[in-house]
Amino acid sequence: MTTVPAAVGEQARALDAEDALAPLRDRFLLPEGIVYLDGNSLGPLPAAVPPVLTDVVHRQWGEGLIGSWTEHDWWDAPVRVGDAIGRLLGAAPGQTVAGDSTSVQLFNALGAAAALRPGRTLLVTDPGHFPTDRYLAESVARQRGLRLRQVRPADLERFLAEEGDQVAAVSYSPVDYRTGELYDLEALTRAAHRAGALAVWDLCHAAGAFPLRLDDVGVDLAVGCGYKFLSGGPGAPAFLYVARRHHENLHTPLTGWNGHADPFGLAEDYVPAPGIARARIGTPPILSLLALEAALTAFDGVDLEQVRAKSLSLTGFFLRCAEELLAPLGFTAASPSDPALRASQVSLRHPHAYGLVRALARQGVVADMRAPDILRFGVNALYTTHQDMLTAAVRLRDITGTGDYNPTPQEPGAVT
């Protein structure tokens, strides 16, 4: 590492020395010499996953063959893994199911929410939502003959005061995926309920990153992915949470055979299974589902309040580094300085974001960018250190100061 200001270097060492979560880093197989700050896109490999996958492939599948659906309880894995995720969501057992992709689960959640509010004509989403969320909201609205309204979270109360009696569901994320701004999930949920609408949440950037109290808050439906903070692996199964009060009247648009009350009865007509099992769709992807189940053991014995506290320490420290080391080079913070409004990432703006992120990767610091000018640095309190944050800031300073990067903007289709 090149020259580091003494004060921030000492602060990084002191904060890491008193970190009660530091031993959890050993639960991940992090490449030596790499600072990994992209876990908000793809979590690193948990140490528990490889031996489980070896067992599943060679013993359960290789030797047990089709009998493993019962002998090793493959069949119940979607609900079992769902309950494990539910514990991180503040959800009692029997309300969360794992499987399929986030897009599939979101389509099901939005369609089911609209069906639970017949006669209402509006579906509301955030114009700043991740594109998939907006695309699927448009699709559901089109298929159900609804009108889609795009309303920013800050404007929801005013919008509902004017048109709330026509809103079937409100679909938001508690985290702005670009800036890391944290929205008030509880306040927005209650606003939707006061208007008689349902609240549907995308928790991709929240699950495993900080405490969620879905049951206590009264969230209706929620979805999320398994490959970001949950570290379930590339393309890991997603999850769907449905509050128990909605189960009896839950009608999802995708009614696959796994969600039937008697799937092996092979009945002519669809009869939904009781409880959250009716939200199952097709045959579960066992290899990826059991990899996710193993990955979730990284949270065993972990207090998410401690995770949140360390996350804020990491992001707050990085913002200090950015102010001292990077602001003079043209970087500006896109993430809120107020800890209460900041999730588990720091985003910086710079016109050469794409080239800088690629140059950082060549220097052993993995972050990502979002077009056109945002560099994102994701933190996971289970393995990220303050020294990691300082290393990233110093190397970014050095790359920018020397001009050792390509300022050409990203080409269309480039993976970022």
N, C-alpha and C positions, 0 to 999 in steps of 0.2 A: 504494500500500500504506500502511496506517496504521502506527502506532508499532510498531517491531520492537525487541525487546531487543538491545542492542548485541552482546552475546557470541554469541548464536546467529546474528545477521546476519553477523558476521565469520567465524564457523565455516562458514556456508554458502558464502560467497565463497571462503574458503581451500580447501575441499574441491572446489568446482567448478573452481578454478584449476589444481588438480593432477590433474584427471580425464583419464586417458589415453584414455577412450572418448568424450569430448565430441564429436569430429568426426563420430561416427556419427549424431548427431541430424539431420544434414543428409540422411540416407538416408530421412527421413520427411517427409511434407507435413503438418505440424502447423499448425492454424489460429492465426493471430497473436492474442495476448492470451488464449489459453486454456491453463490448466494441466490437462493430461490425465492423470488418475490412475485410469483405468478400463480400462487395457489388459489386465487380467486377466479382463475380460469381452469386450471387442472391441478388438483392436489398431488403432492408427491406420493411415492409408494410407501404405505405403512408396512412395517416389518412383519406384521401378522399375516399379510396376504399371500406371499409366495408359498409357505408350507401348506396353507389351506387349499390353494389351487392345485398344488401337487397331489394332495390327498383326494380332492374331488375328481381330478382327471384320472389318476392311476388306480385308486382303490374304489371310490364310489361309482365312477362311470366305467372304468376299465374292468373291474372285477364284479361290481354289483349290478352293472348293466341296468336294465329297465326296472329292476327291483328296488333301486335306490329312490324311486319316487315315493315309496312308502318306508323302506328300511332306514333311509337317511333323511326322511321327512322333506324331500324336495317339494312335494306338493304344497305344503303349508308355508314355504319360504316367503312368498309375497307378504303375508300378514305378519309372520314372525319378524322379518326384517323391517316391515313397516312399523311395528311396535318399538323396535330398537331406535328407529329414527324419531318416532313420536316422543320418546323420552327427552330428546334434544329440543323438541318443539313445545314442550309444556303440554303434551297431549296424553290423556289417559289411554290405556290399551284399547284396541279394537276400533280405532278411528283413522288409522293410517295404513295404506297399502303401498308396496314398492313394486315397480315393474314398468315396462314400456319407457318411452322418452318423455322429457318435459313437455314437448309439443303435444304429444298424444294426451298426456294427463291434463294439460291446460285446456285442450279442446273439450275433453270430457267434463272438466270442472265448469267451464263457462256454459256449456250446453245444459248441464244439470242445474246450474244456478238459474238460468233463464226459465227452465221448466218449472222450477219451484216458485216462480212469480208469474203465473199466467195472467195475461191481460195487460201487463206492463210492456211498454214499447221501446224503452231505451236501454242500451248497454253502454257503460262509461269506462273509458280507459285513459291512461296517461299518454299524452302526445310524446313524452320523453321515454316511454317504456322501451324495453329491448324489442327490436323489430319483430321477433317471433310472436311476442305477446300482442302486438298491434295487428299483425297479419291474421292471427287466429281469432282475435276479437272481431275483425272484419268478416272473416269466414263464418263464424257463428251467427253474427248479426244478419248476414246475407241469407243463410240457410233458414233462420227462424223468422225472417221478416221483421227484424228489429232495426232501429236506427242506432248507429254508433256515434257517440259523442266523445270527443277527446278533451279532457279537462285536467289541468295540472292539479296535483294534490293541494297546493295552496289555495286553489280556487274552488275546491269541491263544496265547501259549506255554502258559498254564495250560489253556486249552480243548483244544489239540492233545494235551497230555499225557493227557487223559481220553478224547477221542473222535477223535483224529487219524487212526486207522486207517480211519475211515469217510468222511473228507473227500476229495472229488474235487478241489476247487479253492477257493482263497482269493482274494477280489476286494476290493482296496483302492485308495485313492489315496494317494500320498505326501504330499499336502497337504490339510489341512482347509480346504475352500473358504470356510468362514465366518470362521475365526480366523487362517488362514495358518500354523497349526502344521505343522511338518515332521516326518513320521514316518520311521523308519529302514527304507527300502526294502530294503536288503541284509539286515538282520537278520530282517525279516518274511518275505522270500523264502526264506531259509535255514531258518527255522522250518517253513514249509510243506513244503519239500523233505525235511526230516528225518521228517516224518509221511507222506511218499510222495505228497503233494498237489502240485498245480500252483499257481503264483502268477500271477494276472492283474491287471494294473495299469492304472488310469485316469490318464493323464499330462496331462490337460487343463491343470492348473495348474502343470505342471512342464516340459513340453517347451519349450525355448528360454529358460527362466528360470534354469536352473542345470545343471551337468554331470550327465549320467545315464550309467551304465556298464552298459547292459542286458546286453550279451554277457558282460562280466567278472563281473557279479553272478550271472548264470544265470537271469534272468527268463525265464519261459516264453512268456507272451503279454502284450501291452500295447496299449492304444488311446489316442487323444487327438484333440483337435480342431485345426483349422488356423487358427482365428480369434482366439485369445487372444494369447499371446506370439509366435506365428508370424506374426501380422498378415496373414493370407490373405484377410480380408474377411468381411462378414456371411454366416454360413452356409457358410463355406469347407469344403471336403472334410476329412473326418477321416482318420486313419491306423490301420492295424493292423500290429503287429509280432508275428511268430511266430519263435521261435528255430529255427534251421536243423535242429536235432536232431529237431524235431517234424514237419517238412514231409511226410515220407513217409507218416505215419499221420494227417495232418491231415484231418479231415472236418468242414467247416463246415455248419451247418444250412441256410444260404441258398446254394444251388448254382445260380448264374445262368450264362447262356451265356458270359459273358466269362471265367469260370474254367474252361472246358472245355479239354481238351488240344488240340482242333481246333475252335475256335469257328465258323469259317466252313464247316466240314464239315457242320454242321447234323445231327449224328448223332441217332438216336432215343434213345440212352442216354447218361447223363452219365459222362464219364471225366475226372477232375480233371487239370488241367495240372500239370506238374512245378514244384516249388518254390513260392515265395510267390505266383505267378500264380494258383494254385488258389483263393486267397482273394478274387480279383476276383469281382464279382457281375454288375452290369448295365453298360450303356453309360456310360462315364465322362462327368461333366459338364465338358466341355472348357473352357468360359470360366472357370469358377471354379477349375478345376484348374491352368490355366496362370497365372491370377492368383496363386494360392498359390505356384507355382514361381517367379514373379518376386519375390514378397514374401520368399522365403527367401534371396534374394541379399543382403538386409540383414545376414545373418550371415557373409558372405564375409570371410575373414581374421580373424574374431572368435574370441578365446579365451574359452570359457565359464567358465573359472576366473576371469578378470577380470570377466566379467559377474556372477558370484556375489559376488565381493568388493565390487563397487560396489553391488550390490543390498543387501547387508548394511549398507554405509555409509549408503545412503539410508534404509533402514527404521530403523536405529539412530538416525540423526539425527532422524527424524520422531518416534520414541518420546521422545526428549529434549524436542522441541518440545511434544509432547502433555503431558508431565509438567509442564513449566514454564508453558505457556499455557492448557491445556485442563482439566487435572485440577481446578483450583480451580472450574471451572464444571460439575463433575459428570460429566466423561468419565472412563472407566476403560479401560485397555488390555486387549483380548481376545487380542492376539498375545503369544507368548512373548518375554520379555526376553532369554533366552539365544539368541545368534545361531545356534548350531548347531541350534536347534529352530524357526527362523523361515524361512519361504519368502519369496516376493517380494511381500508385501503387509503392511500394518499394519491391523488392525481395532480400532476403538474402540467402546465401548458407551455409548449414551445413550438415554434413553427416548423422545426425539423424533428418532430417527435419520432417519426418512423425510422429515420437514419440513426438517431441517437439510441433508440431501443436495440436496434441491430448491433450497433457498436458496443453497447453495454454487454450484450450476450457474448460477444467475442472476448470481452474482458472478464467473463465469469459471473456476470450479474444478469439474472433472467427476470425481466419484467415484461410488460406488454404495452400496447398503445391502442387507442381508439381514434379513428379518423375524425377530424383532420389533424389535431394538434395536441392530443392528450397522452401523456405517459402515465401508466398506472403501476403502482407499487402495492401489491396485496400483502397483507400480513396475516399469519396464522399463529396465534399465541402458543400453540402446541410445539412449534419448532423454530419460529423466527426469533432472532436475538436483536438487541439494540446495536451490537457490532455489525450485524448484517445491514442494518439501515444506514449506519455510518459508512460502511464500505461502498454501498450503492451510491450514496451522495458524493463521496470523494471521487469515485471513478467516473461518475457522470460529470463532475466539475472538470476533471482532467481531460476527458474526451472532448468536452465542449470547448474548453480553453485552448486546446491544441488544434482543434478543427479536425481531429482524427475520426471523421465519419463522413458518410455520403449524404448530403442534404437533399437529394432527389426524393420527391414525395413517393409514397407507396403506389405501385401499379395496381390497376383494377384486378381483383381476384387474389391478391396477395393475402396469405394467412397471417393474421396478427394476433 
